[in-house]
Amino acid sequence: MDDFFFSLLLAGISVGAVYALIALGLNLTFWTTKTLNFGQGSLMMLCAMLTVFLSSQGLAIALAVLGSLAVVAALGMFIERWTVRPALQSSGGSMGWVVSTLGFGIFLQGMAAKYFGSQAVAFPDVVFTAQDFVTVFGQYISLQYLVVLAVAVALILAFELFIRRTVWGQAVHAVSLDPELALVQGIPVRRLILGSFMLSSVLAGVAGVLIAQIGGTVDPAFGFDLVLLGFVAAVLGGMGSSLGALAGGLLVGVISKLVGGYVSTAAEHGIAFALLMLALAVRPQGLFGRPEVSKA
Amino acid sequence: MLELRDLSVRYGAVRALEGVSLQAAPGGITAILGANGAGKSSLMRAVSGIAPVAAGQVLLDGQDITALPPPARARLGVAHAMEGRRLFRQLTVEDNLKLAWSFGARRGKLAASLAEVYARFPILETKARIAAGLLSGGQQQMLILSCTTIRSPRFLLLDEPSLGLAPIIVQQIYGFITDYAAQSGIVVIIAEQMATLALRVSRQGLVLRRGRVVLAGAGEELLRGKDGKTLAASYL
């Protein structure tokens, strides 16, 4: 195994873990409302840009990240209340939310460009700098990548525990299966939906900060194709499956980095979408999507 | 006491229920009878809060709950077993029970409540880890009854508990319902197409036709026929 392959693999896994975070966020709102927030990318961008802004105002980097996450969480609730809910209430089963969430994302992007400028800005080092590394079996491993990987995996595990082990996680699952039954059983569906958008936005925000940490810079256009890659990961793994989100994320991350390294970085995104088309043609339910089990 | 005052339910232009009034006191069963599409389910859905009420009121113990959302009504003690054997089919039997208990009135501990359910329907314990959608029809109905009663309800609404079940299972289900109604002393309302079956165990009955009450009275009375109208005639 040569150094180049190994570094590409590690980069792919780290980036892939972040895609998995984005995919989990998409899954969460898909469970509660069967909608996706296509403005996720702008939330990722905004969270990273705000972190840069707040830390440039002299705030400690940890506080800057937390403050940005709080803003993004509030925006998540705003998105549910004002872009998704009205779209779902108008003429049953409409797809208006696709346009309204995307539109709000573009609005956020425009606001960021107006107030922070459309130039890329350097993202501050959160824990380690790009030069820090450890050596394992003679291979250089970037500590930044390791931190990103550790944070992403820890969050994915925490999220899974929450969904599987707590009654609120079960309630989210219940709402995804039969919202009406959940309502008459006393599950506060409205609050759960609001919470799912909030949590989904926080996941996006964390993903944004992590990716910015790897890339080193952020600009207002950042995040737009990232959320598409997260979407590819979610569909590839099976929409609504957490394990699928993780597997899909890693697959997209590793394959796109390898293609980027050996073929051309211009092909990175192309190959991700080729994967998506292949998956939809061969296995539309995704790697871990399950067909419904039921008896009449 | 559950009370409906001049209740009307409309789905767009479709009038499902028109000016229906009803008083159901605790400690007895009320049967809602009628053919398909008569408005039985709409009446129940209006009580649990998932049908659009166009006019009239729903009162629980004198409190007007017409404007309350479904979860708030559930917290006041309304438990609704919807038609079509609605369960979380992909969740296990035990997870269904846990969810129902968690968002119910929570009298006593979960373990004790589960033990009570399993003592009554041992088959549910055997199948505790199996997806609810894979149970037989009778077992699903047992699970649904258990999910509603594990919530310690004060107002129990059962929509066609006999639908699609073998006669022997229907007897078992109705045996359970009558015992539970007698022991708990709560308000129980059953919507049923098998009129004689429901009336035999009910204190009072109500026959709906195209959303209106066409016959109402004591259970015995309706079985024998009232005001020269027989039960069968009110269906036609």
Interface residues (C-beta under 8 A of the other chain):
Chain A: V167 Q170 A171 H173 A174 L177 D178 E180 L181 L183 V184 Q185 G186 I187 P188 V189 R190 E292 V293 S294 K295
Chain B: S48 G49 I50 P69 P70 P71 A74 R75 V78 H80 M82 R86 L87 F88 R89 Q90 L91 D95 K98 L99 A100 S102 F103 G104 A131 G133 L134 L135 S136 C147 R151
